[in-house]
Amino acid sequence: MSTALVLAGGGAKGSYQANIASKLYRRKNVVAVVGVSAGALNGSVLSQGKPDRLEKIWESLRLKDVWSGGHGFARYIRMALGSRLGLYTPKPLFKRLEKEFNPNEVEVPFEAGAVSLKNGRYVPFSISPNKSYSQREVEKARKFVVASSAVPIGVEPVDVEGETLADGGIRNIAPVKSAIDYEPNEIIGVFNSRTDRPISPQENPSHVLEVGEKAVRIILNETLRADVAAAKKVNKAIEKAGGDLPGLSKIPITTIEPSEDLGSGKDFSKKAYERRQRIAEKDWENFKQ
């Protein structure tokens, strides 16, 4: 049975997803990996057939390895003047991808998604194992993966060939439709938050930028729930029609979601990582059963 993996976003919570997605890659006949945000980062490594490497990366990955900058008076001034478009810059992440992601080494089709801040459209970017990529195309692919994880306000958007791109999760955090295009027998989504409830209660924001950050997080969570619900409705409609609707076929969709809250997507601490790994191991055992 062929399987397409759908990997949603979640920042530092992606360590949970990496644990489970790596196990799925070893166990299933994966024919495509589709992801946005942290899911795009995980997918870029996983699509190269490197589940062991993906797990190893997260063991030592800390905030400084992903973003630089952060809260500070000087940063606020630069943002107010327009010289900075986010609290953090993703330059460290791009440098990391130069070491970890080479489109010429992908073993299965990989697709990431970002959103254009020029016109609001969802922009998919796919990598094929049957194509040879020039150095310019390789750098573009890496930029695109970084752009896919650039949450507005929190992380600066990325310019990719003249188009300003940001986190794909704004429009399509669970790109199930993209996975369907690869015609798998099943789709398994690995998410870093639950689709059956709103985000967990947290402390009230302490300043205006935190208000914006939390608003974006709420939007992403609701988008995740809506994306999955829409895909399941299509399957139900096909089933009611006797499995025959023009241009559509029923593809089983399974989701693996954290049984416990994974904490802040900005928490890259060792303690948070270890806790997420314990939750992932427990959820994997339940999934296998």
SVG drawing of the C-alpha trace seen along z (x, -y; Angstrom):
<svg xmlns="http://www.w3.org/2000/svg" viewBox="-25 -54 52 57">
<polyline fill="none" stroke="black" stroke-width="0.4" points="0.0,0.0 1.4,-3.4 1.3,-6.2 1.6,-10.0 2.7,-11.8 1.2,-15.2 3.3,-17.1 1.8,-20.2 3.6,-23.1 4.4,-23.9 7.9,-25.4 9.8,-23.6 7.0,-21.2 8.2,-19.6 10.5,-17.4 7.3,-15.4 6.4,-15.1 9.9,-14.1 9.9,-11.2 6.7,-9.7 7.2,-10.6 10.6,-8.9 9.0,-5.7 6.3,-5.9 8.9,-6.4 10.7,-3.2 7.4,-1.2 5.4,-2.4 5.8,-2.5 6.0,-6.3 5.4,-7.7 5.3,-11.4 6.0,-13.8 4.0,-17.1 4.6,-19.7 4.3,-23.3 6.3,-25.2 8.0,-22.8 6.5,-20.0 8.3,-21.4 11.6,-21.3 11.0,-17.7 9.8,-16.7 12.9,-18.1 15.2,-15.7 12.8,-12.8 12.3,-12.9 16.0,-12.2 15.4,-8.8 17.1,-10.0 14.8,-9.3 17.8,-8.6 19.3,-11.9 16.1,-13.8 15.8,-12.4 19.5,-13.2 19.0,-16.9 16.3,-17.5 18.3,-16.1 20.6,-19.1 18.5,-21.7 18.2,-24.9 16.7,-28.3 20.0,-29.8 20.2,-27.1 16.9,-28.3 16.4,-32.0 18.4,-35.0 17.1,-38.2 14.1,-38.3 12.5,-40.8 14.4,-44.0 14.0,-47.7 16.4,-48.0 14.5,-45.3 11.2,-47.1 12.5,-50.3 13.8,-48.6 10.4,-46.9 8.6,-50.3 10.9,-51.9 10.4,-49.0 14.0,-47.8 12.9,-44.6 9.8,-42.6 9.8,-40.2 11.1,-39.6 13.5,-37.0 15.5,-36.4 15.7,-32.8 19.3,-33.1 20.6,-30.4 17.9,-28.0 19.0,-28.6 22.6,-27.9 21.5,-24.6 19.5,-23.6 22.7,-24.1 24.1,-21.2 20.9,-19.1 18.9,-19.5 20.0,-18.8 17.1,-18.4 19.3,-16.2 19.2,-13.6 15.5,-13.2 14.2,-9.7 10.4,-10.4 8.5,-13.4 8.6,-16.3 6.3,-19.3 6.4,-22.4 4.0,-25.3 4.3,-29.0 2.0,-32.0 2.7,-35.1 2.4,-38.3 1.9,-40.1 -1.4,-38.5 -2.3,-36.0 -2.1,-33.0 -0.9,-29.6 2.3,-28.7 3.3,-25.1 6.9,-24.1 7.7,-20.5 10.9,-18.5 11.1,-15.3 13.6,-12.5 13.6,-12.2 15.0,-15.6 18.5,-17.1 18.6,-20.6 21.1,-23.3 22.8,-25.1 20.5,-28.1 17.5,-25.8 18.9,-24.1 19.3,-27.5 15.7,-28.4 14.4,-25.2 16.1,-25.8 14.8,-29.4 11.3,-28.1 11.5,-25.6 12.7,-28.4 9.9,-30.7 7.3,-28.0 8.2,-28.2 8.4,-32.0 5.4,-32.7 4.3,-36.4 5.4,-38.9 7.5,-36.2 9.8,-35.5 10.8,-37.7 9.4,-36.6 11.7,-35.4 12.3,-36.8 12.2,-34.1 13.0,-35.4 11.2,-38.7 8.2,-37.3 7.9,-37.8 6.8,-34.5 5.7,-33.5 4.4,-30.5 2.2,-28.2 0.1,-27.3 -1.7,-30.6 -3.6,-29.2 -3.0,-25.5 -1.4,-24.1 -2.6,-20.5 -2.1,-20.2 -4.1,-17.1 -5.2,-18.1 -1.6,-18.3 -1.0,-14.8 -4.0,-13.4 -2.4,-14.6 0.2,-11.9 -2.5,-9.2 -1.6,-7.3 -3.7,-4.5 -3.7,-6.2 -2.8,-9.6 -1.3,-9.9 -1.1,-13.3 1.3,-13.9 0.2,-17.1 1.7,-19.0 -1.6,-20.1 -5.0,-18.5 -7.8,-19.0 -10.6,-18.3 -10.2,-21.3 -9.0,-24.9 -5.5,-25.8 -4.6,-25.1 -5.0,-28.1 -1.9,-30.1 -0.9,-33.3 -2.3,-36.6 0.0,-38.5 2.2,-41.1 2.8,-43.5 1.3,-44.3 3.7,-42.1 2.8,-39.1 -0.9,-39.8 0.0,-39.5 1.9,-36.3 -0.9,-34.7 -3.5,-35.8 -1.5,-34.1 -1.2,-30.9 -5.0,-30.9 -5.5,-31.3 -3.1,-28.5 -4.8,-26.2 -8.2,-26.9 -6.9,-26.5 -5.6,-23.0 -8.9,-22.0 -10.7,-23.3 -8.3,-21.6 -8.8,-18.2 -12.5,-18.6 -12.9,-19.5 -10.9,-16.5 -13.0,-14.1 -16.2,-15.7 -15.1,-15.0 -14.5,-11.3 -17.9,-11.1 -19.5,-12.6 -17.7,-10.1 -18.8,-7.2 -22.5,-8.3 -22.3,-8.5 -21.2,-4.8 -17.6,-5.6 -18.1,-7.2 -17.8,-11.0 -16.2,-12.5 -12.5,-13.2 -12.6,-12.1 -11.7,-9.0 -11.9,-8.1 -8.5,-7.9 -8.4,-6.9 -7.1,-9.7 -5.5,-9.0 -4.2,-11.6 -1.7,-11.2 -2.0,-14.0 -0.4,-14.7 -2.2,-13.2 -0.8,-16.0 -0.1,-19.7 3.4,-20.1 4.0,-23.6 5.3,-26.6 6.5,-26.4 9.4,-28.7 10.6,-26.4 13.7,-24.6 15.0,-23.7 16.4,-20.2 13.7,-19.7 10.9,-20.5 12.5,-18.2 12.7,-15.3 9.1,-15.8 7.9,-15.8 9.8,-12.6 8.1,-10.9 4.7,-11.9 5.6,-10.8 6.8,-7.4 3.5,-6.9 1.4,-8.1 3.3,-5.9 2.6,-2.8 -1.1,-3.7 -1.1,-4.2 0.5,-0.8 -2.2,0.9"/>
</svg>
